[in-house]
C-alpha cells in the first residue's frame, strides 16, 4: 500500500502583521514626540492635562486600529498540485485566513496593472489614489485580481517582483501591462477575434 505524497504550497509573498504595523507605530511615535515638545514649554495644568490626554487618545486609537485589523499580514501561495493561487491574511491577534483562491490554467497569464481613482476626504478635498495590481488574465478575456498594493513608486516595483515570481512558479507568461498581451490571430476565432490589450488601460 503506497501513501500519496502531497506537495505543500509554495509561498510567493509573505508579510508579517508586525512588519505591516511598523508605519502605524512610527506615525504614533512621531506624533507623541511632537506633542511632548509642547508639554515641556507649557505652564498651565489645564494645558498639560489636555496634551497628555491627546497622547493617551492617540495611543488608544492606534492600538484599536492595529488590534482589530485582520488584514495587516498577507501571504500569497501557489498550490502546484491543484493549480491554485491563494491569498491569506491575518492580524496581530488572528491566524492566517484564506480570502481568495483562484484556479489557473496553462493558457492564462499574470499581468501587472496600475489603477488610479479619485478619493475625497472628510474635508471635501479630493486626491488621487494609485493601486498597483496583479491580475490573472484568461484566454476568454476575463481577469481576476490577485493582489493590490497602494502607495508610492516603490510599491510598483514590489508588485512587479511578486507578479514575476508567481509567473515563474506557475510557469505562466508575465506582462507588465494588459496592452502587452499578444493579440491572437483572427484564425483562432474568425467569428469574434479576441482583442487583448484593450480591456484595461
Backbone bond lengths (Angstrom), bond angles and torsions (degrees), N, CA, C in turn:
res aa  C-N    CA-C-N  psi(-1)  N-CA   C-N-CA  omega(-1)  CA-C   N-CA-C  phi
1 X - - - 1.465 - - 1.531 109.20 -
2 X 1.314 116.53 123.24 1.456 120.32 -177.21 1.525 110.32 -101.73
3 X 1.319 115.06 141.92 1.458 120.65 178.71 1.527 109.37 -91.40
4 X 1.317 114.64 139.85 1.466 120.32 179.49 1.520 109.36 -77.27
5 X 1.323 116.59 126.02 1.456 121.77 -179.47 1.527 108.75 -91.87
6 X 1.305 116.61 120.98 1.462 121.60 179.81 1.521 109.58 -101.05
7 X 1.323 115.34 135.23 1.463 120.98 178.34 1.519 109.36 -90.81
8 X 1.329 118.13 124.72 1.468 119.48 179.83 1.522 110.97 -67.57
9 X 1.327 118.25 151.62 1.470 121.10 178.30 1.530 111.34 -60.19
10 X 1.318 115.03 147.26 1.461 121.39 178.05 1.528 108.69 -90.35
11 X 1.322 117.05 122.57 1.466 121.20 -179.96 1.522 109.22 -79.22
12 X 1.309 116.20 119.48 1.461 122.23 -179.07 1.523 111.00 -89.48
13 X 1.324 115.97 -40.31 1.473 120.65 -176.50 1.517 108.66 -146.37
14 X 1.312 116.32 135.99 1.466 120.94 179.65 1.524 109.07 -141.20
15 X 1.310 115.17 123.90 1.462 121.11 177.56 1.521 108.47 -125.96
16 X 1.309 116.02 118.29 1.449 121.13 -178.78 1.526 110.47 -69.84
17 X 1.341 117.98 143.57 1.467 119.76 176.40 1.524 112.12 -64.23
18 X 1.303 117.12 -25.84 1.464 120.39 177.33 1.526 110.39 -70.00
19 X 1.328 115.99 -39.62 1.469 119.80 175.75 1.523 111.00 -66.59
20 X 1.332 116.62 -39.50 1.465 120.64 -179.82 1.528 112.04 -66.84
21 X 1.327 117.17 -25.05 1.470 120.38 -178.20 1.521 112.73 -83.31
22 X 1.327 117.64 -10.28 1.466 120.40 -177.20 1.540 113.19 -60.32
23 X 1.358 120.29 -42.74 1.475 118.42 177.57 1.522 112.45 -60.21
24 X 1.354 117.45 -37.97 1.461 120.30 177.29 1.525 110.40 -63.33
25 X 1.327 116.54 -44.27 1.461 120.47 -178.45 1.524 110.91 -67.22
26 X 1.327 117.05 -38.05 1.467 120.49 178.66 1.531 110.56 -63.82
27 X 1.329 116.28 -41.95 1.475 120.29 177.18 1.512 111.08 -63.78
28 X 1.319 116.80 -41.18 1.455 121.30 -179.89 1.524 111.23 -65.07
29 X 1.313 116.93 -43.45 1.468 120.54 179.46 1.524 110.99 -65.15
30 X 1.344 116.50 -40.43 1.459 120.35 178.61 1.526 111.08 -63.17
31 X 1.335 116.69 -44.24 1.467 120.09 178.86 1.524 111.01 -64.07
32 X 1.331 116.53 -38.28 1.463 120.28 178.67 1.526 111.36 -64.41
33 X 1.322 116.85 -41.12 1.466 120.76 179.65 1.525 110.73 -66.34
34 X 1.337 117.38 -39.04 1.461 120.48 178.89 1.525 111.36 -63.68
35 X 1.337 115.97 -43.09 1.469 119.72 179.69 1.523 110.60 -69.94
36 X 1.329 117.39 -36.22 1.469 121.29 -179.93 1.521 111.54 -62.81
37 X 1.335 116.86 -29.89 1.464 119.88 178.53 1.525 111.19 -64.39
38 X 1.342 116.67 -33.44 1.468 120.09 177.75 1.524 111.05 -76.26
39 X 1.324 116.49 -28.77 1.464 119.49 -179.69 1.522 110.76 -63.15
40 X 1.334 117.47 -37.02 1.456 120.94 -178.66 1.524 112.93 -67.86
41 X 1.334 116.86 -22.23 1.469 119.77 -177.60 1.527 112.79 -101.58
42 X 1.309 118.03 -6.99 1.459 119.66 -177.26 1.524 111.28 -78.72
43 X 1.323 115.40 147.49 1.468 120.56 179.96 1.522 111.98 -120.44
44 X 1.309 116.97 -2.23 1.451 121.44 -177.75 1.528 109.98 -106.53
45 X 1.361 114.62 138.27 1.467 119.42 177.85 1.523 110.99 -65.05
46 X 1.314 115.41 -34.63 1.468 119.22 179.42 1.527 111.00 -64.17
47 X 1.341 116.91 -46.05 1.455 120.40 178.77 1.523 111.43 -64.70
48 X 1.337 115.70 -39.18 1.458 120.22 179.33 1.525 111.09 -62.33
49 X 1.333 116.60 -46.73 1.464 120.55 179.20 1.529 111.51 -65.27
50 X 1.335 115.85 -36.29 1.468 119.75 179.54 1.529 111.22 -65.10
51 X 1.328 116.20 -44.25 1.461 119.84 -179.48 1.531 111.27 -67.07
52 X 1.327 116.79 -41.42 1.466 120.01 177.33 1.525 110.11 -63.55
53 X 1.339 116.08 -38.47 1.459 120.43 177.65 1.522 112.04 -62.97
54 X 1.344 116.58 -39.04 1.461 120.18 178.42 1.525 110.43 -63.78
55 X 1.331 116.53 -41.80 1.467 120.39 178.95 1.523 110.63 -61.99
56 X 1.324 116.49 -43.73 1.469 120.32 -179.86 1.529 110.85 -63.19
57 X 1.348 116.50 -42.41 1.472 120.43 179.54 1.527 110.26 -63.21
58 X 1.340 116.73 -41.58 1.463 120.02 179.15 1.521 111.36 -61.65
59 X 1.326 116.77 -45.46 1.460 120.10 -179.40 1.527 111.52 -64.40
60 X 1.336 115.96 -40.44 1.467 119.04 179.09 1.529 111.27 -67.12
61 X 1.338 116.26 -40.60 1.464 120.23 -179.00 1.528 110.75 -66.00
62 X 1.327 116.39 -48.44 1.459 119.54 -179.48 1.523 111.31 -65.45
63 X 1.320 117.04 -38.04 1.465 119.92 177.91 1.521 110.58 -63.96
64 X 1.342 116.52 -39.57 1.461 120.21 178.03 1.514 112.20 -62.99
65 X 1.340 115.93 -40.89 1.467 120.20 179.17 1.523 111.02 -64.28
66 X 1.329 116.20 -44.44 1.463 120.04 -177.37 1.524 111.87 -69.06
67 X 1.307 117.43 -39.58 1.464 120.19 -176.02 1.524 113.02 -75.66
68 X 1.326 117.21 -24.18 1.472 119.94 -178.37 1.526 113.51 -99.27
69 X 1.332 117.24 -9.61 1.464 120.75 179.99 1.527 109.05 -79.22
70 X 1.326 117.19 113.17 1.464 121.80 -178.37 1.523 113.08 -92.88
71 X 1.334 117.42 5.34 1.458 120.25 -179.71 1.524 111.68 -124.08
72 X 1.314 116.68 32.76 1.459 120.11 176.42 1.532 109.92 -70.62
73 X 1.317 116.16 -50.62 1.454 121.24 179.92 1.513 111.55 -90.49
74 X 1.322 116.79 148.82 1.455 121.85 -178.50 1.525 110.19 -136.73
75 X 1.315 116.04 142.83 1.466 121.28 175.52 1.526 108.74 -139.45
76 X 1.329 116.22 123.11 1.465 122.21 176.46 1.521 107.29 -108.77
77 X 1.315 117.16 126.80 1.461 120.90 -178.23 1.525 110.22 -134.78
78 X 1.329 115.02 157.55 1.458 122.42 -179.74 1.520 108.70 -122.37
79 X 1.328 115.76 124.74 1.458 121.85 175.17 1.527 107.56 -97.39
80 X 1.325 116.76 101.15 1.456 121.29 -176.26 1.522 112.21 -68.05
81 X 1.323 116.88 -32.48 1.467 120.13 -178.07 1.524 111.40 -66.98
82 X 1.344 116.46 -36.62 1.462 120.87 -177.99 1.525 112.53 -106.06
83 X 1.325 118.11 2.47 1.473 123.11 179.63 1.524 110.81 54.85
84 X 1.330 115.58 54.24 1.462 121.15 -177.86 1.524 110.71 -128.75
85 X 1.321 114.61 141.56 1.464 122.53 171.88 1.525 107.01 -110.80
86 X 1.312 117.17 122.09 1.463 120.39 -176.94 1.517 110.21 -124.33
87 X 1.333 114.97 150.25 1.459 122.35 178.81 1.527 107.88 -124.54
88 X 1.320 115.69 127.67 1.461 122.30 178.40 1.525 108.77 -117.46
89 X 1.316 115.93 153.38 1.460 120.70 176.68 1.520 109.47 -139.44
90 X 1.328 116.50 157.61 1.453 121.32 178.40 1.526 109.86 -155.37
91 X 1.307 116.11 159.89 1.447 122.46 176.57 1.518 110.62 -107.51
92 X 1.318 115.62 -172.00 1.458 119.97 -179.78 1.522 111.90 -66.32
93 X 1.329 116.60 -29.90 1.467 120.08 -176.15 1.522 112.85 -112.89
94 X 1.314 118.59 8.09 1.466 120.99 -176.79 1.527 110.47 -123.51
95 X 1.320 116.00 162.29 1.451 121.89 175.82 1.528 108.94 -91.12
96 X 1.329 115.88 168.74 1.455 120.12 179.70 1.527 110.81 -64.55
97 X 1.344 115.07 132.13 1.458 121.85 176.49 1.531 108.79 -125.06
98 X 1.310 116.17 136.51 1.465 120.84 -179.49 1.525 109.86 -79.73
99 X 1.330 116.30 126.99 1.464 119.63 176.53 1.524 112.17 -122.37
100 X 1.345 116.94 1.09 1.461 119.69 177.15 1.520 109.01 -153.70
101 X 1.339 116.19 133.86 1.460 121.91 176.46 1.531 107.56 -143.83
102 X 1.337 116.84 116.57 1.456 122.21 -176.78 1.522 109.13 -119.43
103 X 1.312 115.81 130.88 1.460 120.50 176.19 1.526 108.85 -91.90
104 X 1.311 116.32 131.73 1.465 120.51 -178.21 1.522 110.94 -114.48
105 X 1.351 114.89 159.68 1.461 122.69 177.02 1.519 108.77 -125.50
106 X 1.316 116.19 164.30 1.458 120.97 -175.99 1.525 112.05 -64.74
107 X 1.341 117.88 -21.35 1.463 121.60 -179.99 1.530 112.63 -84.66
108 X 1.340 118.00 -6.24 1.465 121.38 -179.93 1.526 110.31 -80.66
109 X 1.328 115.86 172.93 1.460 120.89 176.42 1.527 109.75 -147.16
110 X 1.318 114.84 157.08 1.466 122.33 179.55 1.520 108.07 -101.14
111 X 1.327 116.43 128.22 1.463 120.97 -174.25 1.529 110.52 -131.89
112 X 1.326 116.06 135.71 1.466 121.31 171.72 1.520 109.24 -87.31
113 X 1.323 115.68 146.85 1.461 120.65 179.24 1.519 109.18 -144.69
114 X 1.322 116.66 137.52 1.460 122.30 175.43 1.521 107.93 -104.63
115 X 1.324 115.91 121.89 1.462 120.72 -179.07 1.517 109.22 -122.65
116 X 1.310 116.24 132.50 1.467 121.63 177.98 1.524 109.51 -117.12
117 X 1.301 115.56 146.46 1.455 120.84 177.12 1.519 109.65 -144.27
118 X 1.308 115.84 153.35 1.455 121.91 179.31 1.523 109.86 -90.87
119 X 1.323 116.20 127.84 1.463 121.49 179.81 1.522 109.12 -119.82
120 X 1.321 115.78 149.99 1.460 122.42 -179.81 1.518 109.48 -122.64
121 X 1.337 116.27 128.79 1.465 119.86 -179.73 1.521 110.47 -85.83
122 X 1.320 115.80 -175.92 1.468 120.40 -176.44 1.522 112.74 -67.38
123 X 1.327 116.96 -25.11 1.462 120.58 179.37 1.518 112.95 -83.15
124 X 1.328 116.99 0.23 1.450 120.51 179.48 1.513 114.14 88.06
125 X 1.331 117.29 0.18 1.456 120.54 179.31 1.531 109.41 -81.80
126 X 1.326 115.42 138.26 1.467 120.47 -177.60 1.519 110.20 -105.22
127 X 1.297 114.58 150.50 1.458 121.36 178.17 1.515 109.75 -149.54
128 X 1.309 116.16 179.48 1.459 121.82 -178.30 1.516 110.21 -113.91
129 X 1.318 115.49 129.59 1.460 121.72 176.07 1.525 108.64 -107.61
130 X 1.325 116.67 133.07 1.460 121.86 -178.23 1.523 109.54 -108.89
131 X 1.328 115.71 131.49 1.458 121.95 179.80 1.532 108.52 -118.94
132 X 1.315 116.25 126.23 1.464 121.59 176.28 1.524 107.08 -102.07
133 X 1.335 115.79 109.75 1.455 121.21 -169.22 1.527 112.22 -110.93
134 X 1.331 114.42 156.64 1.459 122.61 173.33 1.521 107.22 -120.88
135 X 1.337 116.68 122.11 1.455 122.16 -177.26 1.525 110.89 -117.54
136 X 1.331 114.63 151.35 1.456 121.78 167.88 1.521 107.47 -102.56
137 X 1.334 116.45 113.06 1.463 121.49 179.95 1.520 109.30 -96.21
138 X 1.332 115.59 135.81 1.460 120.99 177.25 1.526 109.97 -105.16
139 X 1.313 115.13 164.71 1.458 119.96 -176.54 1.525 112.55 -70.52
140 X 1.341 117.30 -18.18 1.469 120.59 179.70 1.534 112.17 -91.27
141 X 1.337 116.10 18.93 1.470 123.85 174.56 1.525 114.21 78.79
142 X 1.315 119.12 0.80 1.464 120.41 175.45 1.523 109.22 -86.72
143 X 1.321 115.52 158.75 1.457 120.28 179.39 1.515 109.22 -148.39
144 X 1.317 116.06 151.87 1.454 122.40 -179.41 1.523 109.50 -129.78
145 X 1.323 115.77 138.36 1.461 121.54 179.71 1.523 109.56 -78.39
146 X 1.313 116.11 125.53 1.453 121.32 177.15 1.515 110.93 -92.90
147 X 1.330 115.99 -48.46 1.459 119.89 -173.67 1.515 109.11 -155.86
148 X 1.315 117.08 150.85 1.460 122.68 179.93 1.521 109.80 -140.89
149 X 1.331 115.67 137.97 1.459 121.91 177.79 1.516 108.34 -123.00
150 X 1.315 116.38 131.47 1.460 121.14 175.70 1.525 108.06 -102.35
151 X 1.317 116.17 140.08 1.449 116.79 176.94 1.504 112.90 154.11
152 X 1.332 113.82 -156.69 1.449 121.17 -175.05 1.525 110.52 -92.34
153 X 1.329 117.11 -168.09 1.450 122.61 -174.01 1.529 113.88 -57.38
154 X 1.354 120.84 -38.57 1.473 118.94 177.41 1.528 113.36 -57.01
155 X 1.335 117.76 -28.20 1.460 120.43 178.52 1.526 111.22 -66.10
156 X 1.334 116.91 -28.77 1.468 120.59 179.18 1.524 110.48 -66.26
157 X 1.326 117.22 -47.25 1.460 120.48 179.08 1.520 111.10 -67.44
158 X 1.333 116.60 -33.02 1.460 120.32 177.78 1.526 110.60 -65.62
159 X 1.327 117.04 -44.79 1.460 120.86 177.97 1.525 110.79 -62.99
160 X 1.332 116.65 -36.49 1.457 120.30 178.73 1.525 110.98 -66.45
161 X 1.326 117.11 -40.79 1.467 120.52 179.36 1.527 110.92 -64.45
162 X 1.325 116.36 -42.40 1.469 119.92 179.57 1.520 110.41 -64.29
163 X 1.345 116.66 -43.28 1.468 120.74 -179.45 1.520 111.14 -62.98
164 X 1.334 117.16 -41.89 1.462 120.59 179.26 1.527 111.02 -64.59
165 X 1.321 116.44 -36.50 1.458 119.39 179.50 1.525 111.07 -69.39
166 X 1.337 116.70 -40.15 1.469 120.35 176.04 1.524 110.01 -60.76
167 X 1.338 116.03 -45.37 1.464 120.45 -179.39 1.524 111.10 -63.14
168 X 1.324 116.97 -39.34 1.465 119.85 -178.65 1.528 111.18 -67.10
169 X 1.315 117.07 -40.95 1.458 120.63 -178.27 1.535 110.96 -71.74
170 X 1.326 116.84 -41.07 1.466 120.62 -178.46 1.529 112.45 -82.83
171 X 1.349 116.59 -8.50 1.463 121.88 -177.69 1.528 111.40 63.69
172 X 1.346 115.81 35.68 1.462 121.54 176.63 1.520 109.92 -105.15
173 X 1.313 116.32 160.09 1.458 120.88 176.62 1.532 109.71 -73.25
174 X 1.344 115.69 148.70 1.460 120.93 177.69 1.524 109.29 -122.48
175 X 1.349 114.79 137.84 1.455 121.39 177.69 1.525 108.79 -131.95
176 X 1.345 114.88 143.50 1.468 120.09 -176.97 1.518 113.27 -75.39
177 X 1.327 117.68 -19.99 1.458 121.71 176.95 1.525 108.96 -157.90
178 X 1.336 117.17 157.27 1.472 120.45 -176.43 1.520 114.19 -57.74
179 X 1.337 117.75 -31.83 1.467 119.69 -177.45 1.524 112.41 -68.63
180 X 1.338 117.57 -13.90 1.467 120.63 179.02 1.525 112.72 -83.38
181 X 1.327 117.61 -12.11 1.462 120.12 -179.05 1.519 109.16 -65.53
182 X 1.320 118.03 125.79 1.479 120.10 -178.40 1.521 111.50 -59.65
183 X 1.305 114.82 140.69 1.456 120.68 177.32 1.521 109.47 -87.80
184 X 1.336 117.29 121.73 1.468 119.31 -179.45 1.532 111.07 -61.54
185 X 1.300 115.68 152.89 1.457 120.52 178.91 1.526 110.30 -68.12
186 X 1.329 118.83 150.00 1.470 121.31 -179.64 1.519 113.50 -58.37
187 X 1.347 116.86 -23.63 1.448 119.30 -179.73 1.523 112.01 -66.39
188 X 1.343 116.27 -23.06 1.462 119.37 -179.66 1.511 111.13 -66.75
189 X 1.340 116.84 -31.47 1.462 120.50 178.23 1.517 107.27 -155.53
190 X 1.321 117.33 88.69 1.449 121.61 -173.16 1.520 112.60 -65.60
191 X 1.326 117.45 -31.06 1.459 120.20 -176.67 1.524 111.06 -72.22
192 X 1.312 116.50 -42.69 1.468 119.74 -177.14 1.524 109.07 -144.32
193 X 1.336 116.67 88.26 1.462 119.35 -179.12 1.528 110.48 -60.59
194 X 1.327 116.02 136.94 1.466 120.70 178.37 1.505 108.45 -82.34
195 X 1.310 117.16 123.40 1.473 121.69 -178.85 1.508 109.10 -109.50
196 X 1.325 115.20 89.13 1.455 119.54 174.44 1.522 109.18 -71.06
197 X 1.279 115.61 158.11 1.458 119.79 176.26 1.509 112.82 92.77
198 X 1.322 118.68 -13.52 1.457 120.81 178.46 1.522 110.82 -108.94
199 X 1.342 115.88 5.52 1.459 119.64 -177.67 1.515 110.69 -76.06
200 X 1.334 114.99 -45.76 1.461 120.14 -177.72 1.520 108.24 -126.36
201 X 1.294 114.37 155.25 1.462 118.91 177.14 1.506 109.71 -90.27
